Structure formats: C-alpha cells, structure tokens
Amino acid sequence: MVDAVELAIMTDVDMHEGGCWTWNKPSECNVIQMLAALIGRELPEGRKKLYRMPECTMAKVCVNPQHVGTLEEFEEAVRRWKAW
C-alpha cells in the first residue's frame, strides 16, 4: 500500500513512454537514490559510479532507478542489448 509520503513523491515524477522518468521540481537530494529506496531497488552506497543503461532514451534527465546500475550491470545490459 502506498502511504501519503510515497504518493506525494510519485506525483512529482513524470513517467514517459519507454520507461524513463523525469523529476518535475527542484530537489536538494539525490532523486534517483530516493526513488530507488521507495521502489525497493538497491543501489550501491557511497560514491560508487552508476552507469546509464542502454535502454534509457532520456539520458541524464531520466531519474528511473531501474535505468542505472553498476559497471557489471551495465556490461551485462550491453551484451543483452547487442544480442537482441
């Protein structure tokens, strides 16, 4: 069940065709990390570099936590993308 905070956050996300999300207001926090926690997607802690997955069409404006990952996840996604 979605609580009031989750609902308020999700109303600030615009979902686009292709799975990309954009954040429609200024933010002082890491929006991708916040959304990842909200949807249960574990991302690396600290300053570990995240890579944009090849299926992401909006690049840096996309805040969908499922469109970023570690180097290993990125390399696997590229292999799947090329095989497709």
PyMOL Python script that loads the backbone (N, CA, C, O; Angstrom):
from pymol import cmd

cmd.read_pdbstr("""\
ATOM      1  N   MET A   1       0.840  -1.183   0.000  1.00  0.00           N
ATOM      2  CA  MET A   1       0.000   0.000   0.000  1.00  0.00           C
ATOM      3  C   MET A   1       0.886   1.248   0.000  1.00  0.00           C
ATOM      4  O   MET A   1       1.899   1.297   0.699  1.00  0.00           O
ATOM      5  N   VAL A   2       0.511   2.223  -0.762  1.00  0.00           N
ATOM      6  CA  VAL A   2       1.280   3.463  -0.885  1.00  0.00           C
ATOM      7  C   VAL A   2       0.846   4.421   0.215  1.00  0.00           C
ATOM      8  O   VAL A   2      -0.344   4.695   0.370  1.00  0.00           O
ATOM      9  N   ASP A   3       1.823   4.938   0.992  1.00  0.00           N
ATOM     10  CA  ASP A   3       1.470   5.906   2.030  1.00  0.00           C
ATOM     11  C   ASP A   3       1.476   7.319   1.452  1.00  0.00           C
ATOM     12  O   ASP A   3       1.790   7.512   0.278  1.00  0.00           O
ATOM     13  N   ALA A   4       1.130   8.299   2.273  1.00  0.00           N
ATOM     14  CA  ALA A   4       0.985   9.686   1.812  1.00  0.00           C
ATOM     15  C   ALA A   4       2.293  10.269   1.296  1.00  0.00           C
ATOM     16  O   ALA A   4       2.293  11.010   0.313  1.00  0.00           O
ATOM     17  N   VAL A   5       3.410   9.945   1.949  1.00  0.00           N
ATOM     18  CA  VAL A   5       4.716  10.460   1.503  1.00  0.00           C
ATOM     19  C   VAL A   5       5.068   9.884   0.140  1.00  0.00           C
ATOM     20  O   VAL A   5       5.491  10.613  -0.758  1.00  0.00           O
ATOM     21  N   GLU A   6       4.894   8.573  -0.015  1.00  0.00           N
ATOM     22  CA  GLU A   6       5.180   7.945  -1.308  1.00  0.00           C
ATOM     23  C   GLU A   6       4.313   8.537  -2.406  1.00  0.00           C
ATOM     24  O   GLU A   6       4.795   8.792  -3.510  1.00  0.00           O
ATOM     25  N   LEU A   7       3.054   8.754  -2.116  1.00  0.00           N
ATOM     26  CA  LEU A   7       2.143   9.342  -3.102  1.00  0.00           C
ATOM     27  C   LEU A   7       2.584  10.750  -3.481  1.00  0.00           C
ATOM     28  O   LEU A   7       2.559  11.114  -4.656  1.00  0.00           O
ATOM     29  N   ALA A   8       2.988  11.543  -2.494  1.00  0.00           N
ATOM     30  CA  ALA A   8       3.455  12.903  -2.771  1.00  0.00           C
ATOM     31  C   ALA A   8       4.699  12.883  -3.642  1.00  0.00           C
ATOM     32  O   ALA A   8       4.829  13.691  -4.561  1.00  0.00           O
ATOM     33  N   ILE A   9       5.614  11.964  -3.357  1.00  0.00           N
ATOM     34  CA  ILE A   9       6.833  11.864  -4.159  1.00  0.00           C
ATOM     35  C   ILE A   9       6.503  11.429  -5.577  1.00  0.00           C
ATOM     36  O   ILE A   9       6.998  12.016  -6.539  1.00  0.00           O
ATOM     37  N   MET A  10       5.677  10.415  -5.712  1.00  0.00           N
ATOM     38  CA  MET A  10       5.370   9.898  -7.044  1.00  0.00           C
ATOM     39  C   MET A  10       4.587  10.908  -7.889  1.00  0.00           C
ATOM     40  O   MET A  10       4.617  10.821  -9.117  1.00  0.00           O
ATOM     41  N   THR A  11       3.896  11.852  -7.274  1.00  0.00           N
ATOM     42  CA  THR A  11       3.215  12.873  -8.065  1.00  0.00           C
ATOM     43  C   THR A  11       4.210  13.859  -8.663  1.00  0.00           C
ATOM     44  O   THR A  11       3.862  14.607  -9.577  1.00  0.00           O
ATOM     45  N   ASP A  12       5.436  13.871  -8.163  1.00  0.00           N
ATOM     46  CA  ASP A  12       6.478  14.738  -8.716  1.00  0.00           C
ATOM     47  C   ASP A  12       7.281  14.051  -9.814  1.00  0.00           C
ATOM     48  O   ASP A  12       8.230  14.629 -10.344  1.00  0.00           O
ATOM     49  N   VAL A  13       6.906  12.823 -10.155  1.00  0.00           N
ATOM     50  CA  VAL A  13       7.592  12.064 -11.199  1.00  0.00           C
ATOM     51  C   VAL A  13       6.691  11.997 -12.427  1.00  0.00           C
ATOM     52  O   VAL A  13       5.522  11.623 -12.337  1.00  0.00           O
ATOM     53  N   ASP A  14       7.254  12.367 -13.574  1.00  0.00           N
ATOM     54  CA  ASP A  14       6.543  12.193 -14.844  1.00  0.00           C
ATOM     55  C   ASP A  14       7.084  10.934 -15.499  1.00  0.00           C
ATOM     56  O   ASP A  14       8.288  10.812 -15.723  1.00  0.00           O
ATOM     57  N   MET A  15       6.194   9.997 -15.809  1.00  0.00           N
ATOM     58  CA  MET A  15       6.597   8.745 -16.444  1.00  0.00           C
ATOM     59  C   MET A  15       6.359   8.857 -17.943  1.00  0.00           C
ATOM     60  O   MET A  15       5.282   9.242 -18.398  1.00  0.00           O
ATOM     61  N   HIS A  16       7.406   8.506 -18.700  1.00  0.00           N
ATOM     62  CA  HIS A  16       7.368   8.656 -20.152  1.00  0.00           C
ATOM     63  C   HIS A  16       7.346   7.300 -20.842  1.00  0.00           C
ATOM     64  O   HIS A  16       7.699   6.281 -20.249  1.00  0.00           O
ATOM     65  N   GLU A  17       6.927   7.304 -22.099  1.00  0.00           N
ATOM     66  CA  GLU A  17       6.969   6.104 -22.895  1.00  0.00           C
ATOM     67  C   GLU A  17       8.400   5.601 -22.954  1.00  0.00           C
ATOM     68  O   GLU A  17       9.327   6.405 -23.045  1.00  0.00           O
ATOM     69  N   GLY A  18       8.599   4.320 -22.907  1.00  0.00           N
ATOM     70  CA  GLY A  18       9.942   3.768 -22.925  1.00  0.00           C
ATOM     71  C   GLY A  18      10.502   3.538 -21.530  1.00  0.00           C
ATOM     72  O   GLY A  18      11.594   2.989 -21.384  1.00  0.00           O
ATOM     73  N   GLY A  19       9.767   3.951 -20.501  1.00  0.00           N
ATOM     74  CA  GLY A  19      10.177   3.679 -19.141  1.00  0.00           C
ATOM     75  C   GLY A  19      10.976   4.759 -18.443  1.00  0.00           C
ATOM     76  O   GLY A  19      11.290   4.610 -17.262  1.00  0.00           O
ATOM     77  N   CYS A  20      11.317   5.836 -19.123  1.00  0.00           N
ATOM     78  CA  CYS A  20      12.072   6.910 -18.472  1.00  0.00           C
ATOM     79  C   CYS A  20      11.157   7.722 -17.568  1.00  0.00           C
ATOM     80  O   CYS A  20       9.966   7.879 -17.837  1.00  0.00           O
ATOM     81  N   TRP A  21      11.744   8.236 -16.487  1.00  0.00           N
ATOM     82  CA  TRP A  21      11.035   9.103 -15.555  1.00  0.00           C
ATOM     83  C   TRP A  21      11.774  10.431 -15.484  1.00  0.00           C
ATOM     84  O   TRP A  21      13.000  10.471 -15.587  1.00  0.00           O
ATOM     85  N   THR A  22      11.033  11.509 -15.309  1.00  0.00           N
ATOM     86  CA  THR A  22      11.667  12.803 -15.041  1.00  0.00           C
ATOM     87  C   THR A  22      11.085  13.371 -13.761  1.00  0.00           C
ATOM     88  O   THR A  22       9.934  13.111 -13.413  1.00  0.00           O
ATOM     89  N   TRP A  23      11.898  14.148 -13.070  1.00  0.00           N
ATOM     90  CA  TRP A  23      11.514  14.790 -11.813  1.00  0.00           C
ATOM     91  C   TRP A  23      11.109  16.205 -12.154  1.00  0.00           C
ATOM     92  O   TRP A  23      11.879  16.919 -12.797  1.00  0.00           O
ATOM     93  N   ASN A  24       9.931  16.636 -11.748  1.00  0.00           N
ATOM     94  CA  ASN A  24       9.403  17.905 -12.223  1.00  0.00           C
ATOM     95  C   ASN A  24       9.475  19.053 -11.223  1.00  0.00           C
ATOM     96  O   ASN A  24       8.696  20.001 -11.320  1.00  0.00           O
ATOM     97  N   LYS A  25      10.406  18.984 -10.253  1.00  0.00           N
ATOM     98  CA  LYS A  25      10.579  20.109  -9.340  1.00  0.00           C
ATOM     99  C   LYS A  25      12.006  20.120  -8.812  1.00  0.00           C
ATOM    100  O   LYS A  25      12.679  19.090  -8.854  1.00  0.00           O
ATOM    101  N   PRO A  26      12.483  21.249  -8.318  1.00  0.00           N
ATOM    102  CA  PRO A  26      13.851  21.315  -7.773  1.00  0.00           C
ATOM    103  C   PRO A  26      13.997  20.384  -6.572  1.00  0.00           C
ATOM    104  O   PRO A  26      13.046  20.145  -5.828  1.00  0.00           O
ATOM    105  N   SER A  27      15.214  19.865  -6.404  1.00  0.00           N
ATOM    106  CA  SER A  27      15.448  18.960  -5.282  1.00  0.00           C
ATOM    107  C   SER A  27      16.852  19.142  -4.738  1.00  0.00           C
ATOM    108  O   SER A  27      17.800  19.368  -5.490  1.00  0.00           O
ATOM    109  N   GLU A  28      16.974  19.040  -3.431  1.00  0.00           N
ATOM    110  CA  GLU A  28      18.264  19.146  -2.759  1.00  0.00           C
ATOM    111  C   GLU A  28      18.895  17.772  -2.549  1.00  0.00           C
ATOM    112  O   GLU A  28      20.045  17.688  -2.116  1.00  0.00           O
ATOM    113  N   CYS A  29      18.174  16.705  -2.843  1.00  0.00           N
ATOM    114  CA  CYS A  29      18.694  15.359  -2.580  1.00  0.00           C
ATOM    115  C   CYS A  29      18.969  14.627  -3.895  1.00  0.00           C
ATOM    116  O   CYS A  29      18.675  15.131  -4.978  1.00  0.00           O
ATOM    117  N   ASN A  30      19.536  13.437  -3.774  1.00  0.00           N
ATOM    118  CA  ASN A  30      19.762  12.574  -4.927  1.00  0.00           C
ATOM    119  C   ASN A  30      18.435  11.889  -5.243  1.00  0.00           C
ATOM    120  O   ASN A  30      18.039  10.946  -4.557  1.00  0.00           O
ATOM    121  N   VAL A  31      17.766  12.355  -6.259  1.00  0.00           N
ATOM    122  CA  VAL A  31      16.426  11.883  -6.587  1.00  0.00           C
ATOM    123  C   VAL A  31      16.448  10.402  -6.952  1.00  0.00           C
ATOM    124  O   VAL A  31      15.552   9.657  -6.552  1.00  0.00           O
ATOM    125  N   ILE A  32      17.443   9.970  -7.695  1.00  0.00           N
ATOM    126  CA  ILE A  32      17.498   8.558  -8.092  1.00  0.00           C
ATOM    127  C   ILE A  32      17.619   7.671  -6.852  1.00  0.00           C
ATOM    128  O   ILE A  32      16.919   6.664  -6.754  1.00  0.00           O
ATOM    129  N   GLN A  33      18.490   8.022  -5.905  1.00  0.00           N
ATOM    130  CA  GLN A  33      18.634   7.235  -4.681  1.00  0.00           C
ATOM    131  C   GLN A  33      17.320   7.221  -3.885  1.00  0.00           C
ATOM    132  O   GLN A  33      16.921   6.181  -3.362  1.00  0.00           O
ATOM    133  N   MET A  34      16.657   8.367  -3.797  1.00  0.00           N
ATOM    134  CA  MET A  34      15.401   8.452  -3.059  1.00  0.00           C
ATOM    135  C   MET A  34      14.334   7.562  -3.696  1.00  0.00           C
ATOM    136  O   MET A  34      13.639   6.822  -3.000  1.00  0.00           O
ATOM    137  N   LEU A  35      14.208   7.638  -5.028  1.00  0.00           N
ATOM    138  CA  LEU A  35      13.220   6.815  -5.722  1.00  0.00           C
ATOM    139  C   LEU A  35      13.571   5.339  -5.648  1.00  0.00           C
ATOM    140  O   LEU A  35      12.681   4.494  -5.555  1.00  0.00           O
ATOM    141  N   ALA A  36      14.863   5.020  -5.688  1.00  0.00           N
ATOM    142  CA  ALA A  36      15.295   3.621  -5.569  1.00  0.00           C
ATOM    143  C   ALA A  36      14.845   3.047  -4.232  1.00  0.00           C
ATOM    144  O   ALA A  36      14.326   1.932  -4.177  1.00  0.00           O
ATOM    145  N   ALA A  37      15.038   3.793  -3.169  1.00  0.00           N
ATOM    146  CA  ALA A  37      14.605   3.334  -1.843  1.00  0.00           C
ATOM    147  C   ALA A  37      13.089   3.156  -1.804  1.00  0.00           C
ATOM    148  O   ALA A  37      12.584   2.220  -1.184  1.00  0.00           O
ATOM    149  N   LEU A  38      12.383   4.040  -2.457  1.00  0.00           N
ATOM    150  CA  LEU A  38      10.930   3.992  -2.466  1.00  0.00           C
ATOM    151  C   LEU A  38      10.403   2.746  -3.175  1.00  0.00           C
ATOM    152  O   LEU A  38       9.420   2.152  -2.731  1.00  0.00           O
ATOM    153  N   ILE A  39      11.044   2.349  -4.269  1.00  0.00           N
ATOM    154  CA  ILE A  39      10.568   1.183  -5.023  1.00  0.00           C
ATOM    155  C   ILE A  39      11.288  -0.103  -4.649  1.00  0.00           C
ATOM    156  O   ILE A  39      11.004  -1.161  -5.210  1.00  0.00           O
ATOM    157  N   GLY A  40      12.222  -0.017  -3.701  1.00  0.00           N
ATOM    158  CA  GLY A  40      12.916  -1.219  -3.244  1.00  0.00           C
ATOM    159  C   GLY A  40      14.090  -1.638  -4.114  1.00  0.00           C
ATOM    160  O   GLY A  40      14.526  -2.787  -4.032  1.00  0.00           O
ATOM    161  N   ARG A  41      14.606  -0.761  -4.930  1.00  0.00           N
ATOM    162  CA  ARG A  41      15.778  -1.058  -5.780  1.00  0.00           C
ATOM    163  C   ARG A  41      17.036  -0.702  -5.017  1.00  0.00           C
ATOM    164  O   ARG A  41      17.233   0.458  -4.656  1.00  0.00           O
ATOM    165  N   GLU A  42      17.887  -1.675  -4.768  1.00  0.00           N
ATOM    166  CA  GLU A  42      19.122  -1.413  -4.044  1.00  0.00           C
ATOM    167  C   GLU A  42      20.192  -0.908  -5.006  1.00  0.00           C
ATOM    168  O   GLU A  42      20.518  -1.569  -5.992  1.00  0.00           O
ATOM    169  N   LEU A  43      20.727   0.257  -4.710  1.00  0.00           N
ATOM    170  CA  LEU A  43      21.831   0.826  -5.474  1.00  0.00           C
ATOM    171  C   LEU A  43      23.055   0.852  -4.573  1.00  0.00           C
ATOM    172  O   LEU A  43      22.915   0.855  -3.350  1.00  0.00           O
ATOM    173  N   PRO A  44      24.244   0.871  -5.145  1.00  0.00           N
ATOM    174  CA  PRO A  44      25.455   0.898  -4.318  1.00  0.00           C
ATOM    175  C   PRO A  44      25.490   2.116  -3.406  1.00  0.00           C
ATOM    176  O   PRO A  44      25.066   3.208  -3.785  1.00  0.00           O
ATOM    177  N   GLU A  45      25.997   1.910  -2.206  1.00  0.00           N
ATOM    178  CA  GLU A  45      26.124   3.002  -1.239  1.00  0.00           C
ATOM    179  C   GLU A  45      27.345   3.854  -1.559  1.00  0.00           C
ATOM    180  O   GLU A  45      28.256   3.414  -2.260  1.00  0.00           O
ATOM    181  N   GLY A  46      27.353   5.052  -1.051  1.00  0.00           N
ATOM    182  CA  GLY A  46      28.524   5.918  -1.173  1.00  0.00           C
ATOM    183  C   GLY A  46      28.652   6.532  -2.550  1.00  0.00           C
ATOM    184  O   GLY A  46      27.661   6.838  -3.213  1.00  0.00           O
ATOM    185  N   ARG A  47      29.888   6.703  -2.961  1.00  0.00           N
ATOM    186  CA  ARG A  47      30.158   7.431  -4.198  1.00  0.00           C
ATOM    187  C   ARG A  47      30.497   6.495  -5.356  1.00  0.00           C
ATOM    188  O   ARG A  47      31.170   6.905  -6.302  1.00  0.00           O
ATOM    189  N   LYS A  48      30.043   5.256  -5.295  1.00  0.00           N
ATOM    190  CA  LYS A  48      30.292   4.326  -6.389  1.00  0.00           C
ATOM    191  C   LYS A  48      29.573   4.818  -7.646  1.00  0.00           C
ATOM    192  O   LYS A  48      28.405   5.204  -7.602  1.00  0.00           O
ATOM    193  N   LYS A  49      30.287   4.795  -8.750  1.00  0.00           N
ATOM    194  CA  LYS A  49      29.753   5.311 -10.013  1.00  0.00           C
ATOM    195  C   LYS A  49      28.600   4.445 -10.520  1.00  0.00           C
ATOM    196  O   LYS A  49      28.661   3.216 -10.493  1.00  0.00           O
ATOM    197  N   LEU A  50      27.564   5.116 -10.977  1.00  0.00           N
ATOM    198  CA  LEU A  50      26.431   4.447 -11.605  1.00  0.00           C
ATOM    199  C   LEU A  50      26.465   4.725 -13.100  1.00  0.00           C
ATOM    200  O   LEU A  50      26.858   5.810 -13.530  1.00  0.00           O
ATOM    201  N   TYR A  51      26.058   3.752 -13.878  1.00  0.00           N
ATOM    202  CA  TYR A  51      26.078   3.857 -15.337  1.00  0.00           C
ATOM    203  C   TYR A  51      24.656   3.827 -15.868  1.00  0.00           C
ATOM    204  O   TYR A  51      23.809   3.094 -15.358  1.00  0.00           O
ATOM    205  N   ARG A  52      24.401   4.620 -16.886  1.00  0.00           N
ATOM    206  CA  ARG A  52      23.087   4.689 -17.525  1.00  0.00           C
ATOM    207  C   ARG A  52      22.925   3.470 -18.421  1.00  0.00           C
ATOM    208  O   ARG A  52      23.791   3.198 -19.253  1.00  0.00           O
ATOM    209  N   MET A  53      21.839   2.737 -18.267  1.00  0.00           N
ATOM    210  CA  MET A  53      21.594   1.529 -19.052  1.00  0.00           C
ATOM    211  C   MET A  53      21.276   1.891 -20.509  1.00  0.00           C
ATOM    212  O   MET A  53      20.730   2.960 -20.780  1.00  0.00           O
ATOM    213  N   PRO A  54      21.616   1.005 -21.434  1.00  0.00           N
ATOM    214  CA  PRO A  54      21.438   1.326 -22.862  1.00  0.00           C
ATOM    215  C   PRO A  54      19.983   1.553 -23.274  1.00  0.00           C
ATOM    216  O   PRO A  54      19.733   2.243 -24.262  1.00  0.00           O
ATOM    217  N   GLU A  55      19.026   0.996 -22.548  1.00  0.00           N
ATOM    218  CA  GLU A  55      17.619   1.188 -22.929  1.00  0.00           C
ATOM    219  C   GLU A  55      17.072   2.556 -22.531  1.00  0.00           C
ATOM    220  O   GLU A  55      15.962   2.916 -22.923  1.00  0.00           O
ATOM    221  N   CYS A  56      17.839   3.316 -21.759  1.00  0.00           N
ATOM    222  CA  CYS A  56      17.404   4.645 -21.324  1.00  0.00           C
ATOM    223  C   CYS A  56      17.537   5.620 -22.492  1.00  0.00           C
ATOM    224  O   CYS A  56      18.617   5.786 -23.059  1.00  0.00           O
ATOM    225  N   THR A  57      16.426   6.260 -22.839  1.00  0.00           N
ATOM    226  CA  THR A  57      16.430   7.149 -24.007  1.00  0.00           C
ATOM    227  C   THR A  57      16.545   8.630 -23.652  1.00  0.00           C
ATOM    228  O   THR A  57      16.753   9.464 -24.533  1.00  0.00           O
ATOM    229  N   MET A  58      16.410   8.961 -22.362  1.00  0.00           N
ATOM    230  CA  MET A  58      16.414  10.378 -21.983  1.00  0.00           C
ATOM    231  C   MET A  58      17.715  10.810 -21.309  1.00  0.00           C
ATOM    232  O   MET A  58      17.846  11.965 -20.903  1.00  0.00           O
ATOM    233  N   ALA A  59      18.654   9.916 -21.190  1.00  0.00           N
ATOM    234  CA  ALA A  59      19.983  10.207 -20.621  1.00  0.00           C
ATOM    235  C   ALA A  59      19.904  10.847 -19.242  1.00  0.00           C
ATOM    236  O   ALA A  59      19.175  10.360 -18.378  1.00  0.00           O
ATOM    237  N   LYS A  60      20.640  11.928 -19.023  1.00  0.00           N
ATOM    238  CA  LYS A  60      20.799  12.496 -17.683  1.00  0.00           C
ATOM    239  C   LYS A  60      19.514  13.023 -17.045  1.00  0.00           C
ATOM    240  O   LYS A  60      19.453  13.129 -15.820  1.00  0.00           O
ATOM    241  N   VAL A  61      18.512  13.348 -17.809  1.00  0.00           N
ATOM    242  CA  VAL A  61      17.277  13.845 -17.198  1.00  0.00           C
ATOM    243  C   VAL A  61      16.419  12.715 -16.634  1.00  0.00           C
ATOM    244  O   VAL A  61      15.484  12.971 -15.877  1.00  0.00           O
ATOM    245  N   CYS A  62      16.722  11.485 -16.990  1.00  0.00           N
ATOM    246  CA  CYS A  62      15.960  10.336 -16.504  1.00  0.00           C
ATOM    247  C   CYS A  62      16.339  10.037 -15.051  1.00  0.00           C
ATOM    248  O   CYS A  62      17.521   9.953 -14.717  1.00  0.00           O
ATOM    249  N   VAL A  63      15.329   9.876 -14.193  1.00  0.00           N
ATOM    250  CA  VAL A  63      15.561   9.560 -12.784  1.00  0.00           C
ATOM    251  C   VAL A  63      15.026   8.181 -12.405  1.00  0.00           C
ATOM    252  O   VAL A  63      14.881   7.881 -11.220  1.00  0.00           O
ATOM    253  N   ASN A  64      14.734   7.350 -13.384  1.00  0.00           N
ATOM    254  CA  ASN A  64      14.254   5.995 -13.105  1.00  0.00           C
ATOM    255  C   ASN A  64      15.415   5.172 -12.547  1.00  0.00           C
ATOM    256  O   ASN A  64      16.402   4.963 -13.251  1.00  0.00           O
ATOM    257  N   PRO A  65      15.324   4.700 -11.299  1.00  0.00           N
ATOM    258  CA  PRO A  65      16.421   3.943 -10.704  1.00  0.00           C
ATOM    259  C   PRO A  65      16.696   2.621 -11.410  1.00  0.00           C
ATOM    260  O   PRO A  65      17.764   2.034 -11.240  1.00  0.00           O
ATOM    261  N   GLN A  66      15.748   2.159 -12.190  1.00  0.00           N
ATOM    262  CA  GLN A  66      15.962   0.919 -12.935  1.00  0.00           C
ATOM    263  C   GLN A  66      16.755   1.170 -14.217  1.00  0.00           C
ATOM    264  O   GLN A  66      17.117   0.218 -14.908  1.00  0.00           O
ATOM    265  N   HIS A  67      17.027   2.420 -14.541  1.00  0.00           N
ATOM    266  CA  HIS A  67      17.808   2.761 -15.722  1.00  0.00           C
ATOM    267  C   HIS A  67      19.263   3.076 -15.404  1.00  0.00           C
ATOM    268  O   HIS A  67      19.996   3.547 -16.273  1.00  0.00           O
ATOM    269  N   VAL A  68      19.692   2.822 -14.162  1.00  0.00           N
ATOM    270  CA  VAL A  68      21.097   2.970 -13.794  1.00  0.00           C
ATOM    271  C   VAL A  68      21.550   1.705 -13.079  1.00  0.00           C
ATOM    272  O   VAL A  68      20.742   0.953 -12.535  1.00  0.00           O
ATOM    273  N   GLY A  69      22.858   1.489 -13.094  1.00  0.00           N
ATOM    274  CA  GLY A  69      23.385   0.319 -12.404  1.00  0.00           C
ATOM    275  C   GLY A  69      24.892   0.383 -12.305  1.00  0.00           C
ATOM    276  O   GLY A  69      25.522   1.341 -12.753  1.00  0.00           O
ATOM    277  N   THR A  70      25.456  -0.641 -11.718  1.00  0.00           N
ATOM    278  CA  THR A  70      26.900  -0.732 -11.563  1.00  0.00           C
ATOM    279  C   THR A  70      27.540  -1.038 -12.916  1.00  0.00           C
ATOM    280  O   THR A  70      26.844  -1.310 -13.894  1.00  0.00           O
ATOM    281  N   LEU A  71      28.858  -0.993 -12.961  1.00  0.00           N
ATOM    282  CA  LEU A  71      29.575  -1.318 -14.195  1.00  0.00           C
ATOM    283  C   LEU A  71      29.235  -2.726 -14.656  1.00  0.00           C
ATOM    284  O   LEU A  71      29.037  -2.955 -15.849  1.00  0.00           O
ATOM    285  N   GLU A  72      29.164  -3.669 -13.729  1.00  0.00           N
ATOM    286  CA  GLU A  72      28.839  -5.052 -14.084  1.00  0.00           C
ATOM    287  C   GLU A  72      27.443  -5.162 -14.679  1.00  0.00           C
ATOM    288  O   GLU A  72      27.245  -5.864 -15.671  1.00  0.00           O
ATOM    289  N   GLU A  73      26.476  -4.476 -14.081  1.00  0.00           N
ATOM    290  CA  GLU A  73      25.109  -4.481 -14.608  1.00  0.00           C
ATOM    291  C   GLU A  73      25.051  -3.821 -15.981  1.00  0.00           C
ATOM    292  O   GLU A  73      24.326  -4.281 -16.864  1.00  0.00           O
ATOM    293  N   PHE A  74      25.815  -2.742 -16.162  1.00  0.00           N
ATOM    294  CA  PHE A  74      25.859  -2.052 -17.447  1.00  0.00           C
ATOM    295  C   PHE A  74      26.432  -2.966 -18.534  1.00  0.00           C
ATOM    296  O   PHE A  74      25.873  -3.069 -19.626  1.00  0.00           O
ATOM    297  N   GLU A  75      27.553  -3.627 -18.223  1.00  0.00           N
ATOM    298  CA  GLU A  75      28.172  -4.526 -19.209  1.00  0.00           C
ATOM    299  C   GLU A  75      27.231  -5.661 -19.597  1.00  0.00           C
ATOM    300  O   GLU A  75      27.159  -6.027 -20.770  1.00  0.00           O
ATOM    301  N   GLU A  76      26.509  -6.222 -18.629  1.00  0.00           N
ATOM    302  CA  GLU A  76      25.542  -7.276 -18.923  1.00  0.00           C
ATOM    303  C   GLU A  76      24.404  -6.743 -19.788  1.00  0.00           C
ATOM    304  O   GLU A  76      23.959  -7.423 -20.713  1.00  0.00           O
ATOM    305  N   ALA A  77      23.935  -5.543 -19.498  1.00  0.00           N
ATOM    306  CA  ALA A  77      22.859  -4.933 -20.287  1.00  0.00           C
ATOM    307  C   ALA A  77      23.306  -4.691 -21.726  1.00  0.00           C
ATOM    308  O   ALA A  77      22.529  -4.895 -22.660  1.00  0.00           O
ATOM    309  N   VAL A  78      24.553  -4.258 -21.910  1.00  0.00           N
ATOM    310  CA  VAL A  78      25.077  -4.032 -23.258  1.00  0.00           C
ATOM    311  C   VAL A  78      25.149  -5.350 -24.022  1.00  0.00           C
ATOM    312  O   VAL A  78      24.800  -5.408 -25.201  1.00  0.00           O
ATOM    313  N   ARG A  79      25.603  -6.414 -23.347  1.00  0.00           N
ATOM    314  CA  ARG A  79      25.641  -7.741 -24.003  1.00  0.00           C
ATOM    315  C   ARG A  79      24.249  -8.178 -24.436  1.00  0.00           C
ATOM    316  O   ARG A  79      24.071  -8.663 -25.553  1.00  0.00           O
ATOM    317  N   ARG A  80      23.261  -8.011 -23.561  1.00  0.00           N
ATOM    318  CA  ARG A  80      21.874  -8.384 -23.910  1.00  0.00           C
ATOM    319  C   ARG A  80      21.358  -7.510 -25.046  1.00  0.00           C
ATOM    320  O   ARG A  80      20.683  -7.993 -25.954  1.00  0.00           O
ATOM    321  N   TRP A  81      21.683  -6.206 -24.988  1.00  0.00           N
ATOM    322  CA  TRP A  81      21.224  -5.244 -25.999  1.00  0.00           C
ATOM    323  C   TRP A  81      21.779  -5.623 -27.376  1.00  0.00           C
ATOM    324  O   TRP A  81      21.054  -5.595 -28.371  1.00  0.00           O
ATOM    325  N   LYS A  82      23.076  -5.979 -27.427  1.00  0.00           N
ATOM    326  CA  LYS A  82      23.697  -6.348 -28.702  1.00  0.00           C
ATOM    327  C   LYS A  82      23.147  -7.665 -29.226  1.00  0.00           C
ATOM    328  O   LYS A  82      23.002  -7.840 -30.436  1.00  0.00           O
ATOM    329  N   ALA A  83      22.838  -8.602 -28.316  1.00  0.00           N
ATOM    330  CA  ALA A  83      22.310  -9.904 -28.729  1.00  0.00           C
ATOM    331  C   ALA A  83      20.889  -9.815 -29.246  1.00  0.00           C
ATOM    332  O   ALA A  83      20.449 -10.658 -30.028  1.00  0.00           O
ATOM    333  N   TRP A  84      20.185  -8.807 -28.814  1.00  0.00           N
ATOM    334  CA  TRP A  84      18.790  -8.631 -29.211  1.00  0.00           C
ATOM    335  C   TRP A  84      18.730  -8.170 -30.618  1.00  0.00           C
ATOM    336  O   TRP A  84      17.642  -7.959 -31.152  1.00  0.00           O
TER     337      TRP A  84
END
""", "prot")
cmd.dss("prot")
cmd.show_as("cartoon", "prot")
cmd.util.cbc("prot")
cmd.orient("prot")
